């Protein structure tokens, strides 16, 4: 069921793409901090961090815009030294991450120096734990996926865009960036139940590897700061 819901969200996102050929659009990226909530916070007590990107097609003469949002967050990472061929040692880094993709519906007034907005989101949360081996120069030697799961996600958010640049005297037939905004906002993203690993979930005893899988909903509060460009 949760994979089916995610596929529906992706199909909905794909259906919005033709809008970009007809309507003005905007795109941008942000640095993102994530705070686990509810059951997820019971298992993951550390701050997450990552990046997000948004793109939106705007309906001319309307406060509505529709598009997509993608976020990559790391909610846990640990590195240990392991012997490759004694006395040669390598770094083994295990990273717990969430990849979120949403269809994004935004309500905002027309362009101006200060543009508040409200968002509605529907999509998926993909939780994955991966390990990689690096040599002393930081070059990756090998990598492996330890565990992964996917569930549905939805939520709401709000923010404000502060204009820092505007192209003067733009003609209707011109293309390119027409304005640049500082984008500040927050989202409360509710995620369905999923199984995942957290920091400390992998225990190694000689040749034996034990995985402690946890299960919960995956709610997250995010705050972001970045740049949004209008085209």
C-alpha positions in Angstrom: 0.0 0.0 0.0 2.7 2.5 0.9 4.6 1.9 -2.3 1.4 2.3 -4.3 0.7 5.6 -2.7 4.2 6.8 -3.5 3.8 5.7 -7.2 0.5 7.7 -7.3 2.4 10.8 -6.0 5.1 10.4 -8.7 2.6 10.0 -11.4 0.9 13.2 -10.2 4.3 15.0 -10.3 5.0 13.8 -13.8 1.6 15.1 -14.9 2.6 18.6 -13.9 5.6 18.8 -16.2 3.7 20.0 -19.3 2.8 23.1 -17.4 6.4 24.3 -17.6 6.1 24.7 -21.3 3.2 27.2 -20.9 3.6 29.0 -17.6 6.3 31.0 -15.8 8.2 28.9 -13.3 10.6 29.2 -10.4 13.3 26.9 -9.0 15.8 26.9 -6.2 17.6 25.0 -3.5 18.0 25.2 0.3 20.1 23.9 3.1 17.8 22.0 5.5 17.8 21.1 9.1 15.5 18.3 10.3 14.0 17.6 13.8 12.5 14.1 14.2 9.1 14.2 15.7 6.8 11.8 17.7 7.7 8.1 17.4 10.6 8.9 15.1 12.1 11.2 17.8 11.9 8.3 20.3 14.3 6.3 18.1 16.4 9.1 16.6 17.4 11.8 19.1 19.9 13.7 16.9 19.4 16.6 14.5 19.3 15.8 10.8 20.8 17.9 8.0 20.8 18.0 4.2 19.6 19.9 1.2 16.3 20.4 -0.7 15.2 21.6 -4.1 11.9 22.9 -5.4 10.5 23.7 -8.8 7.1 25.2 -9.5 5.0 26.1 -12.5 3.0 29.3 -11.8 -0.5 29.8 -13.1 -0.7 33.4 -14.6 -3.1 35.6 -12.8 -3.6 33.1 -10.0 -2.0 32.7 -6.5 -1.5 28.9 -7.2 1.7 27.2 -8.3 2.3 23.4 -8.6 5.5 21.4 -9.0 7.8 19.1 -7.0 10.1 19.1 -4.0 13.0 16.8 -3.3 14.9 16.6 0.0 18.0 14.6 1.1 18.6 14.3 4.8 21.3 12.5 6.9 20.0 11.6 10.3 23.0 9.6 11.5 26.6 8.8 10.5 29.5 7.0 12.1 33.0 6.1 11.0 35.3 3.3 12.3 38.7 2.0 11.5 38.9 -1.5 10.2 41.9 -3.6 9.1 41.9 -4.3 5.4 45.1 -6.3 5.3 47.0 -5.7 8.5 48.7 -3.4 9.0 46.7 -1.5 6.4 43.5 0.1 7.8 40.6 1.7 6.1 37.7 3.9 7.2 34.2 2.3 7.2 31.5 5.0 7.2 27.8 4.1 7.7 25.2 6.7 6.9 21.5 6.8 7.7 19.6 8.9 5.3 16.1 9.9 4.1 15.2 10.8 0.6 11.8 12.6 0.3 9.9 13.4 -2.9 6.7 15.4 -2.9 4.2 16.9 -5.3 4.1 20.5 -4.1 1.1 22.8 -4.2 1.9 26.4 -3.2 -0.3 29.4 -2.6 1.4 32.8 -2.8 0.5 36.3 -3.9 2.0 37.9 -7.0 5.7 38.8 -7.1 6.9 41.6 -4.9 9.8 42.5 -2.5 8.3 40.2 0.2 6.3 37.1 -0.8 4.8 34.9 1.9 3.6 31.4 0.9 1.9 28.3 2.2 2.6 24.8 0.9 0.8 21.4 0.8 2.8 18.3 0.0 2.1 14.7 -0.9 4.7 12.0 -1.7 7.1 9.5 -0.2 9.9 8.9 2.3 12.7 6.6 1.3 14.9 5.5 4.3 18.2 3.9 3.5 21.4 2.9 5.4 24.6 2.5 3.4 28.2 1.7 4.3 31.3 2.7 2.3 35.0 1.9 2.6 37.5 4.7 2.0 41.3 4.7 2.0 43.5 7.2 3.8 43.1 9.6 0.8 39.4 9.6 1.2 38.8 7.6 -2.0 35.9 5.2 -2.0 36.9 1.6 -2.4 33.6 -0.2 -2.0 30.1 0.4 -0.8 27.0 -1.6 0.2 23.4 -1.0 1.1 22.5 -2.3 4.6 18.8 -1.7 4.8 16.1 0.3 3.1 12.3 0.9 3.2 9.8 3.3 1.7 6.6 4.8 3.0 4.1 7.6 2.1 4.6 11.1 3.3 2.5 14.3 3.4 2.6 17.6 5.1 2.3 21.4 5.1 4.6 24.3 5.3 5.0 28.1 5.2 7.7 30.6 4.5 8.6 33.9 3.0 10.7 34.9 -0.1 12.7 38.1 0.2 13.7 39.6 -3.1 17.4 40.4 -3.4 17.6 41.0 -7.1 15.3 41.8 -10.0 16.1 42.2 -13.7 15.1 45.7 -14.7 12.7 46.5 -17.6 12.2 42.8 -18.6 10.3 42.4 -21.9 7.6 39.7 -22.2 9.6 37.8 -24.9 12.9 37.7 -22.8 14.0 34.5 -21.1 16.3 33.8 -18.2 16.3 34.7 -14.5 13.9 37.6 -13.8 14.3 37.7 -10.0 16.3 36.1 -7.2 14.8 35.6 -3.7 16.2 34.6 -0.3 13.9 31.7 0.7 13.2 31.0 4.4 10.6 28.5 5.6 9.5 25.5 7.7 7.6 22.3 7.0 5.9 19.7 9.1 6.2 16.4 7.2 4.3 13.4 8.4 5.6 10.0 7.3 4.0 6.6 7.4 5.3 3.7 9.3 8.6 2.3 8.1 11.4 0.0 9.2 14.9 1.5 9.3 18.3 1.5 11.0 19.6 4.2 13.2 23.0 5.2 14.6 24.3 2.2 16.5 21.9 -0.3 14.9 24.8 -2.3 13.3 26.9 -4.4 15.7 30.0 -6.3 14.6 31.4 -9.1 16.6 34.3 -10.8 14.7 32.8 -12.1 11.5 29.2 -11.7 12.8 27.1 -8.7 11.9 23.9 -8.0 13.8 21.2 -5.4 12.6 18.8 -3.9 15.1 15.9 -2.8 13.0 13.4 -0.3 14.4 9.9 0.5 13.2 7.9 3.7 13.7 6.2 6.5 11.9 8.6 9.0 10.3 7.4 12.5 11.1 9.9 15.3 10.7 9.9 19.1 11.2 12.3 20.9 8.8 13.5 24.4 8.5 15.3 25.7 5.4 17.2 28.7 4.1 18.2 29.0 0.5 17.7 30.8 -2.8 14.7 30.8 -5.2 14.9 32.1 -8.7 12.0 33.2 -10.9 12.2 32.7 -14.7 
